[in-house]
Amino acid sequence: MLRPRPQPGKGSGRRRGKQPGAPGSTLELVADPDHVVEHRPGRCANPVCGERLEGGREYGRQRRQVVEVPVPQPVVTEHQLISVRCAGCGQVTEPPVPDGVSGRMQYGTNVKAAAVYARAAQFLPYGRVAGLMADLLGVRVSVGFVHQVVTEAARRLGPFTSHLAALLHVQDVLHADETPARVGGGFKYVHVACTPALTLFHAGGRSAADVDAGGVLPGFTGTLVRDGYAAYQHLKSAEHAWCGAHLIRDLRGVHETDPAGQGWAEVMAGTLLMAKKMTEQAVAAGRDALTAEEVSHIRACYAGAVAHGREQNPPDREGKLSRAGTLVERFATHRDMILRFTVDLAVPFTNNQAERDLRPVKLQQKISATWRTLQGLADFAALRSYLSTAAKHGQDALDVLKQLFTTGPWLPPATAPS
């Protein structure tokens, strides 16, 4: 039941490139190309003939298209504000200043959106963002400008963050997790509360107060899918569901140290995976719940695994439990939380949704190293919340960033599903 961990330095065994069964992609011809260039032969290709072909009848036509981007050339628009004196009273009237025209010279919305996109969506360091803008767009911006516009974008997201926190707070099922982030030579944490349609990050420490600081979890009454971290235990109004993938990893770790003496771990893993398969089959069949007999069978197997684990891991003379014994008692104490997915089919077996949503934090650190300040990490969290949620709704990242700098942040619908 418990597969061995992959050996460090060894690949998965899959070949590189497209995997079998993965969807392919190719460029399709467009119906209305921007330019059409006709290529006609001038003379007959027959070396004996060599007749000129100006009046020859067309025999066939192949369509071949090349997609290219134009050479970047910034467009400068000058706004002339003309004051006019009234002939009757002498009053001088000035026109209103257009939105986004705040000074004598400034960059436009597209430039700002591109800078934030390169930083928050592609995780580039500020200096490389400035270089990219110059090389690909022909716009020579400073590193200070990139920092300034990223800060401005995060500041503009206040209404989005409040709206998202309110939506998440009333979901039936919510995923929560946290991951460390290096800040100024130390560690802080990025917390996430999410569903398949919504993502909200916030930055801070790792205490219960930091968990609550996102504004979503205090008073939450749905089901919270999480790992075993103790800082979530104070959320008494919520139902809790323990991530099955974390539990399987814990069982594997115990079993690998002593396969002969920790057979209970394999039995428990088999029970969890059996229950997972039963719930997946029930959902595929359109059922709302497992039968009472199915739930009873799962719990009987679960109780047997716990009893077996206690037999194999009795306390020592001082009453202390080994690592394996402690894990046995964890399963005994938290049975209902661990098996929540068997009594509510809307609850998934794993917390993979939160783990997937948190991956950009690690990707950012790999590409751009650490954050210098906690505020920088908070700005990153706000922007990733915005871009992740927009992507889940099929929104284009550049489009929602342009909207952020014009009419205000894009907002997910109030009826966003769990």
Residue pairs with C-beta under 8 A, 6 or more apart in sequence:
1 266
1 269
1 270
1 273
2 248
2 251
2 252
2 255
2 256
2 265
2 266
2 269
3 252
4 256
5 252
5 256
6 12
18 24
27 65
27 67
29 63
29 65
30 65
33 65
40 53
41 53
42 52
42 53
42 54
43 50
43 51
43 52
43 53
44 50
44 51
44 52
44 53
71 138
72 136
72 137
72 138
72 139
73 138
74 137
74 138
74 139
77 108
79 98
79 101
81 94
81 95
81 97
82 95
83 92
83 93
83 94
83 95
84 92
84 93
85 91
85 92
85 93
86 92
86 93
99 406
100 106
100 108
100 109
100 405
100 406
107 139
107 141
107 145
107 149
109 402
109 405
109 406
110 402
111 133
111 137
111 139
111 141
112 149
112 152
112 153
112 401
112 405
113 398
113 401
113 402
113 404
113 405
114 133
114 137
114 139
114 398
115 129
115 133
115 141
115 145
115 146
115 149
115 150
116 149
116 150
116 153
116 383
116 401
117 397
117 398
117 401
118 124
118 128
118 129
118 132
118 133
119 126
119 129
119 146
119 150
119 383
120 150
120 153
120 380
120 383
120 384
120 387
121 387
121 397
123 360
123 363
123 364
123 367
123 368
124 132
124 367
124 368
125 367
125 368
125 369
126 143
126 146
126 147
126 150
127 143
129 143
129 146
130 140
130 141
130 142
130 143
130 145
130 146
133 139
133 140
133 141
133 146
134 140
134 141
150 379
150 383
151 379
152 405
153 379
153 383
153 401
153 404
153 405
154 378
154 379
154 382
154 383
156 404
156 405
156 408
156 409
157 382
157 383
157 385
157 386
157 404
157 409
159 408
159 409
159 411
160 385
160 386
160 409
160 410
160 411
161 200
161 382
161 385
162 215
163 411
163 412
164 198
164 200
164 385
164 389
164 412
165 200
165 214
165 215
165 216
167 198
167 412
167 414
167 416
168 174
168 193
168 194
168 195
168 198
168 200
168 216
169 215
169 216
169 219
169 220
170 222
171 195
171 198
171 222
171 418
172 222
172 223
172 346
172 418
173 195
173 222
173 223
173 225
173 346
173 347
173 348
173 418
174 193
174 194
174 195
174 216
174 217
174 220
174 222
174 223
174 224
174 225
174 238
174 418
175 192
175 193
175 194
175 195
175 224
175 225
175 226
175 351
175 353
175 354
175 357
176 191
176 192
176 193
176 194
176 211
176 217
176 224
176 225
176 226
176 232
176 351
176 354
177 191
177 192
177 226
177 227
177 351
177 354
177 355
177 358
178 189
178 190
178 191
178 192
178 206
178 211
178 229
178 358
179 189
179 190
179 358
179 361
179 362
180 187
180 188
180 189
181 187
181 188
181 189
181 190
181 203
181 361
181 365
181 370
181 371
181 377
182 365
182 369
182 370
182 371
183 370
183 371
183 372
183 373
183 374
183 376
183 377
184 370
184 371
184 372
184 373
184 374
185 370
188 203
188 204
188 205
188 374
188 377
189 203
189 204
189 205
189 206
189 210
190 201
190 202
190 203
190 358
190 361
190 377
190 381
191 201
191 202
191 203
191 204
191 210
191 211
191 213
191 214
192 199
192 200
192 201
192 354
192 357
192 358
193 200
193 214
193 216
193 217
194 200
194 353
194 354
194 357
194 388
195 353
195 416
195 417
195 418
196 353
196 392
196 417
196 418
197 389
197 392
197 393
197 412
197 416
197 417
197 418
198 389
198 392
198 412
198 416
199 357
199 384
199 385
199 388
199 389
199 392
200 214
200 216
200 385
200 389
201 214
201 357
201 381
201 382
201 384
201 385
202 213
202 214
202 215
202 378
202 381
203 374
203 377
203 378
203 380
203 381
204 210
204 213
206 229
206 231
207 231
208 231
208 232
208 233
208 234
210 231
211 217
211 231
211 232
211 235
212 218
217 224
217 232
217 235
217 238
218 235
219 237
220 235
220 237
220 238
221 237
221 238
222 238
222 239
223 238
223 239
223 240
223 241
223 340
223 344
223 346
223 347
224 232
224 235
224 238
224 239
224 240
224 241
225 241
225 243
225 347
225 348
225 350
225 351
225 353
225 354
226 232
226 240
226 241
226 242
226 243
226 351
226 354
227 242
227 243
227 246
227 351
228 242
228 246
228 330
232 240
239 340
239 344
240 337
240 340
241 337
241 340
241 341
241 344
241 347
242 334
242 337
242 338
242 340
243 350
243 351
244 272
244 276
244 338
244 341
244 349
244 350
245 349
245 350
245 351
245 352
246 351
247 272
247 331
247 338
248 269
248 272
248 273
250 327
251 265
251 266
251 268
251 269
251 327
252 265
252 269
254 262
254 265
254 323
254 324
254 327
255 262
255 263
255 265
255 266
255 269
257 324
258 324
259 266
261 312
262 309
262 312
262 313
262 324
263 308
263 312
264 305
264 306
264 308
264 309
264 311
264 312
264 313
264 328
265 309
265 324
265 327
267 301
267 304
267 305
267 308
268 302
268 305
268 306
268 309
268 331
270 301
271 298
271 301
271 302
271 305
272 338
272 349
274 298
274 301
275 298
275 339
275 341
275 342
276 341
276 349
278 290
278 294
278 298
278 342
279 290
279 341
279 342
279 345
279 349
282 289
282 290
282 294
282 345
283 345
287 345
288 345
289 343
289 345
290 298
290 342
290 343
290 345
294 342
295 342
295 343
298 339
298 342
299 335
299 339
302 331
302 335
302 339
305 331
306 328
306 331
306 332
306 335
309 324
309 325
309 327
309 328
309 331
310 325
310 328
310 332
312 324
313 321
313 322
313 324
313 325
313 328
314 325
315 321
315 325
316 322
321 328
321 329
331 338
340 347
341 347
341 348
341 349
346 418
357 388
360 384
360 388
361 384
364 380
371 377
371 380
386 400
386 404
386 409
386 410
387 397
387 400
387 401
389 412
390 396
390 397
390 400
390 410
390 412
391 397
393 412
393 413
393 416
395 410
400 409
400 410
403 409
403 410
404 410
